[in-house]
């Protein structure tokens, strides 16, 4: 691990932060112009994944179970594509996520989804700022531009996914964990990410390998508390329904308590919503159709075994590599543990992309751009991201590979790979 900053250094950095933010906006703000495209995309899209969070929040406000489909008795609960006339709702996340989205459910749907998109953009901008600052301001603005117009970011906005929040929490946890006195807050942030969307708990494998037992223990305790806490408001049945929704082959399928009636709502022309809320909005673009783990897209057990095997490969290859590079590379395994991850999940690749960009050769730059722009329907983006992470870890010990992939392999520390 890198040396811990002293109190004097931390104080100086905190005083310089506003100045650094002004510098970031001055030097990199122009690369945020693609947000105009994202605004248009957010306004025209129904955001079918955000719809699940929104309706879960609305269910909480009305005292209803967020895992059940209430469209039969409440027409405004229609969730096209992801719920339709099923007994279960489109919501498949831990109960705390339903509580988190309750405030957004107080607003009209069209307003709520735009505010949610704005929050996700701000989180991505915050991640970009931190990566620029941690690179010593060597990360070129074009990297931010590439990320902003990449398939994962476009799909994230079109579907309304919360992965930027997960990435931000996990990165903040990692940066805090590097300081001995901040293990508690680091564990809390990682646990929070895990109880909003369970796959961030995969990061614990990295901490186990590093023998950070206190951090692992704190995270598991916080995770258990945060997972069970919603029972106080929602009742114990939500925990059972969560496991039924997540692993129906083990816990059984959720059945309908009331008849399901869509009240004439549906999908026009295969793409447009015909519904009480968000009527006429576009449901899906073709660029969102790409699985991250196509071999196990219907098998949770298969995806977990695949993730564990590839984790072993990556962890062995990463021995002796700089700690930051190891961690950012490991984040790419999260998509391979998740049998339902789609192209928007590749925002987990962005930290590695930003970290490597200042240090790679021209060939290396082409390689690290491929997962962001390879057509998603090929279903190969996540596998390619894993291979790239593996190659750059191996380049730390293979001089010939380093000469091909790195801009100045003879001076790797100068290139920021050990920051």
C-alpha positions in Angstrom: 0.0 0.0 0.0 1.1 3.6 -0.6 2.4 5.6 2.3 -0.3 7.3 4.4 -0.5 11.1 4.2 0.5 13.0 7.3 -1.9 15.3 9.2 0.0 18.3 7.8 -0.4 17.0 4.2 -4.1 16.2 4.7 -4.7 19.7 6.1 -2.8 21.3 3.2 -4.7 19.2 0.7 -8.1 20.1 2.3 -7.2 23.8 2.0 -6.3 23.5 -1.6 -9.4 21.6 -2.5 -11.6 24.6 -3.6 -8.7 25.8 -5.7 -8.3 22.4 -7.2 -12.0 22.2 -8.0 -11.8 25.6 -9.8 -8.9 24.3 -11.8 -10.8 21.2 -12.7 -13.8 23.2 -14.0 -11.5 25.6 -15.9 -9.3 23.0 -17.5 -11.8 20.1 -17.9 -15.2 21.8 -18.0 -15.2 22.0 -21.8 -15.2 18.2 -22.0 -18.5 18.2 -20.2 -20.3 19.5 -23.3 -21.5 16.0 -24.2 -23.8 16.3 -21.2 -26.1 18.1 -23.7 -26.6 14.8 -25.4 -27.2 13.0 -22.1 -29.8 15.6 -21.1 -31.7 14.9 -24.3 -31.4 11.2 -23.7 -32.7 11.5 -20.1 -35.7 13.6 -21.2 -36.8 11.3 -24.0 -36.2 8.0 -22.1 -38.7 6.2 -19.8 -35.7 4.9 -17.8 -37.2 1.5 -17.2 -34.6 0.5 -14.5 -35.1 3.7 -12.5 -38.8 3.0 -12.7 -38.2 0.0 -10.4 -36.6 2.2 -7.8 -39.2 4.9 -8.1 -42.1 2.5 -7.6 -40.3 0.8 -4.7 -40.1 4.2 -3.1 -43.7 4.9 -3.8 -44.7 1.5 -2.3 -42.8 2.4 0.9 -44.7 5.7 1.1 -48.0 3.9 0.8 -47.1 1.2 3.2 -47.0 -1.5 0.5 -44.5 -4.3 -0.2 -41.9 -3.0 -2.8 -41.3 -6.5 -4.1 -45.0 -7.1 -5.2 -46.6 -5.8 -8.4 -49.4 -3.6 -7.3 -50.6 -2.5 -10.8 -53.8 -4.5 -10.4 -55.1 -2.2 -7.7 -53.1 0.8 -8.5 -52.7 1.5 -12.2 -49.9 4.1 -11.7 -47.6 1.2 -10.6 -47.2 0.0 -14.1 -43.6 -0.9 -14.9 -43.2 -1.7 -18.6 -40.8 -4.5 -19.7 -39.4 -5.2 -16.2 -42.7 -6.1 -14.4 -45.6 -6.0 -16.8 -48.2 -8.6 -15.5 -45.8 -10.6 -13.3 -46.7 -11.2 -9.6 -43.4 -9.6 -8.5 -42.4 -6.0 -9.1 -39.3 -4.9 -11.1 -37.5 -4.1 -7.9 -34.8 -6.8 -7.1 -32.5 -4.8 -4.7 -32.1 -5.0 -0.9 -34.8 -3.3 1.1 -32.7 -0.2 2.1 -32.7 0.9 -1.6 -36.5 1.2 -1.5 -36.2 3.5 1.5 -33.5 5.6 -0.2 -35.8 6.3 -3.2 -38.8 7.2 -1.2 -38.1 11.0 -1.3 -37.8 10.9 -5.1 -41.2 9.1 -5.2 -42.8 12.2 -3.8 -42.3 13.9 -7.1 -44.0 13.4 -10.4 -42.2 10.6 -12.4 -40.9 12.9 -15.2 -39.4 15.3 -12.7 -38.0 12.5 -10.5 -36.1 10.7 -13.3 -34.4 13.9 -14.5 -33.3 14.8 -11.0 -32.0 11.2 -10.5 -30.1 11.5 -13.8 -28.6 14.8 -12.7 -27.4 13.2 -9.5 -25.8 10.3 -11.4 -24.0 12.8 -13.7 -22.7 14.7 -10.7 -21.4 11.5 -9.2 -19.6 10.6 -12.4 -18.1 14.1 -12.5 -16.9 13.7 -8.9 -15.3 10.4 -9.8 -13.6 12.1 -12.8 -12.4 14.9 -10.6 -10.9 12.6 -8.0 -9.1 10.6 -10.7 -7.7 13.7 -12.3 -6.5 15.0 -8.9 -5.0 11.7 -8.0 -3.2 11.5 -11.3 -1.4 14.7 -10.5 -3.4 16.5 -13.2 -1.9 14.4 -15.9 -5.1 12.8 -17.0 -6.0 14.4 -20.3 -9.4 15.9 -20.9 -10.0 13.7 -23.9 -10.3 10.7 -21.5 -13.2 12.4 -19.8 -14.8 13.1 -23.2 -14.4 9.4 -24.3 -16.0 8.3 -21.0 -18.9 10.7 -21.4 -20.0 9.5 -24.8 -19.2 5.8 -24.2 -21.8 3.0 -24.5 -21.9 2.3 -20.7 -22.6 6.0 -19.8 -25.2 6.4 -22.6 -26.9 3.2 -21.5 -26.7 4.2 -17.8 -28.7 7.3 -18.6 -31.1 5.6 -21.0 -32.0 2.9 -18.5 -31.7 5.0 -15.3 -29.2 2.8 -13.4 -27.5 3.6 -10.0 -24.1 2.1 -10.8 -22.3 5.6 -10.5 -23.4 5.7 -6.9 -22.1 2.2 -6.3 -18.8 3.1 -7.9 -18.5 6.3 -6.0 -19.1 4.6 -2.6 -16.7 1.8 -3.3 -13.9 4.2 -4.4 -14.5 6.5 -1.4 -14.3 3.5 0.8 -11.0 2.4 -0.8 -9.4 5.8 -0.5 -10.5 6.1 3.2 -9.3 2.6 3.9 -5.7 3.6 3.1 -5.7 5.7 6.3 -5.5 3.5 9.5 -7.9 5.7 11.5 -10.6 5.7 8.9 -11.4 1.9 8.7 -14.8 2.4 10.3 -16.1 5.0 7.8 -14.5 3.0 4.9 -16.4 -0.1 6.0 -19.6 1.8 6.4 -19.4 3.2 2.8 -18.6 -0.3 1.4 -21.5 -1.8 3.4 -23.8 0.9 2.2 -22.9 0.1 -1.4 -23.5 -3.6 -0.8 -27.0 -3.2 0.8 -28.1 -1.0 -2.1 -26.9 -3.5 -4.7 -25.3 -6.6 -3.3 -22.5 -7.1 -5.8 -20.2 -4.5 -4.4 -19.6 -7.0 -1.5 -17.3 -8.8 -4.1 -14.7 -6.2 -3.1 -14.3 -7.9 0.2 -12.3 -10.6 -1.7 -9.7 -8.0 -2.4 -9.5 -7.0 1.2 -9.3 -10.6 2.4 -6.3 -11.2 0.1 -4.7 -8.1 1.6 -5.4 -9.4 5.1 -7.4 -6.3 6.1 -9.4 -8.3 8.6 -10.7 -5.4 10.7 -12.0 -3.7 7.6 -13.7 -6.9 6.4 -15.3 -7.5 9.9 -16.5 -3.9 10.1 -18.0 -4.2 6.7 -19.9 -7.4 7.4 -21.3 -6.0 10.7 -22.4 -2.8 9.0 -23.8 -4.7 6.1 -25.9 -6.9 8.4 -27.2 -3.9 10.4 -28.1 -1.9 7.3 -29.7 -5.0 5.6 -32.0 -5.7 8.6 -32.7 -2.1 9.5 -35.6 -1.6 7.0 -37.5 -4.4 8.8 -38.4 -1.8 11.4 -40.5 0.1 8.9 -41.3 -2.5 6.2 -41.8 -5.6 8.3 -39.9 -8.9 8.2 -41.6 -10.2 5.1 -39.5 -7.9 2.9 -36.4 -9.8 3.7 -38.0 -13.1 2.6 -39.4 -11.4 -0.6 -35.9 -10.0 -1.4 -34.4 -13.5 -1.3 -37.3 -14.8 -3.4 -36.8 -12.1 -5.9 -33.0 -12.6 -6.0 -32.8 -16.4 -5.9 -36.2 -17.8 -6.9 -34.7 -21.2 -7.6 -33.8 -21.6 -3.9 -36.5 -19.6 -2.1 -39.4 -20.1 -4.5 -41.1 -17.6 -6.8 -43.2 -14.7 -5.5 -46.9 -15.3 -6.2 -49.7 -12.7 -6.8 -51.9 -11.8 -3.8 -54.3 -9.9 -6.1 -55.3 -10.3 -9.8 -52.9 -8.4 -12.2 -54.6 -6.0 -14.5 -52.6 -3.5 -16.6 -55.7 -1.3 -17.2 -55.0 -1.0 -20.9 -51.4 0.1 -20.4 -48.7 -1.4 -22.6 -46.0 -0.8 -25.2 -46.6 0.8 -28.6 -44.5 0.0 -31.6 -42.3 -2.1 -29.4 -40.6 1.0 -28.0 -43.0 3.6 -26.6 -44.7 3.6 -23.2 -48.5 3.7 -23.1 -49.0 4.3 -19.4 -50.5 6.6 -16.8 -47.0 8.0 -16.0 -44.3 8.7 -18.6 -46.7 8.2 -21.5 -45.0 8.3 -24.9 -41.5 8.1 -23.6 -39.0 5.8 -25.3 -38.4 2.5 -23.5 -35.2 1.3 -24.9 -32.5 1.9 -27.5 -30.5 -0.8 -29.2 -27.2 0.3 -27.6 -28.4 -0.9 -24.2 -28.7 -4.5 -25.3 -25.5 -6.2 -24.2 -24.9 -8.7 -21.5 -21.8 -8.5 -19.3 -21.8 -12.3 -18.6 -23.7 -13.9 -21.5 -22.5 -17.4 -20.6 -24.4 -17.3 -17.2 -27.1 -14.7 -17.8 -29.7 -17.1 -16.4 -27.6 -18.8 -13.7 -26.6 -17.1 -10.5 -24.6 -20.1 -9.4 -22.7 -20.3 -12.7 -21.9 -16.5 -12.5 -20.6 -16.8 -9.0 -18.3 -19.8 -9.9 -17.1 -17.9 -12.9 -16.4 -14.8 -10.8 -14.5 -16.8 -8.2 -12.3 -18.5 -10.8 -11.5 -15.3 -12.6 -10.9 -13.5 -9.2 -8.2 -16.1 -8.5 -6.6 -15.5 -11.8 -6.6 -11.7 -11.4 -5.3 -11.8 -7.8 -2.5 -14.1 -8.7 -1.5 -12.0 -11.7 -1.7 -8.8 -9.6 0.9 -9.9 -7.0 3.5 -7.2 -6.7 1.6 -4.7 -8.8 0.9 -1.2 -7.4 -2.0 -1.3 -5.0 -4.2 1.2 -6.9 -3.8 -0.7 -10.1 -4.7 -4.0 -8.3 -7.9 -2.5 -6.9 -9.1 -0.7 -10.0 -8.5 -3.9 -12.0 -10.4 -6.0 -9.4 -13.5 -3.8 -9.8 -14.0 -5.3 -13.3 -14.9 -8.6 -11.7 -18.1 -7.3 -10.3 -19.9 -7.5 -13.7 -18.8 -11.1 -14.0 -20.4 -12.1 -10.7 -23.7 -10.6 -11.7 -25.7 -12.8 -14.1 -28.0 -9.8 -15.0 -25.4 -7.1 -15.6 -25.9 -5.2 -18.9 -23.6 -2.7 -20.7 -24.3 0.1 -18.2 -22.6 -2.0 -15.6 -19.3 -1.2 -17.3 -19.1 2.1 -15.5 -17.1 -0.1 -13.0 -14.4 -0.1 -15.7 -14.0 3.7 -15.7 -11.6 3.9 -12.6 -9.2 1.6 -14.3 -9.6 3.5 -17.6 -8.9 6.8 -16.0 -6.0 5.4 -14.0 -4.2 3.9 -17.0 -4.9 6.6 -19.6 -1.9 8.9 -18.7 0.5 6.0 -18.7 -0.2 3.9 -21.7 1.4 3.7 -25.2 -0.6 4.4 -28.3 -1.4 0.6 -28.6 -2.4 0.6 -24.9 -4.7 3.5 -25.5 -6.5 1.7 -28.3 -6.9 -1.3 -26.0 -8.3 0.5 -23.0 -10.8 2.3 -25.2 -12.2 -0.9 -26.8 -14.5 -2.0 -23.8 -16.1 1.5 -23.9 -16.9 1.5 -27.6 -17.1 -2.1 -28.7 -20.7 -2.7 -29.9 -22.6 -4.0 -26.8 -24.6 -6.6 -28.8 -21.4 -8.5 -29.1 -21.7 -9.3 -25.4 -17.9 -9.1 -25.1 -17.3 -5.7 -23.3 -16.9 -7.1 -19.8 -14.7 -10.0 -20.9 -12.5 -7.6 -22.8 -12.3 -5.3 -19.8 -11.2 -8.2 -17.7 -8.5 -9.3 -20.2 -7.2 -5.7 -20.4 -7.0 -5.5 -16.6 -5.1 -8.8 -16.6 -2.7 -7.6 -19.3 -1.8 -4.4 -17.5 -1.2 -6.3 -14.2 1.1 -8.7 -16.1 2.9 -5.8 -17.7 4.2 -4.8 -14.2 6.4 -7.9 -14.3 6.9 -8.6 -18.0 9.3 -6.0 -19.5 8.4 -6.9 -23.1 4.7 -6.5 -22.5 5.4 -3.2 -20.6 7.3 -1.9 -23.6 4.2 -2.5 -25.8 1.5 -1.2 -23.5 3.1 1.5 -21.4 4.4 4.9 -22.5 7.5 4.8 -20.4 7.9 1.3 -18.8 11.4 2.1 -17.5 9.8 4.8 -15.3 6.5 3.2 -14.2 6.4 5.1 -10.9 6.7 8.4 -12.8 3.6 7.4 -14.8 1.3 7.4 -11.8 0.7 3.6 -11.5 1.8 3.7 -7.9 -0.2 6.7 -6.8 
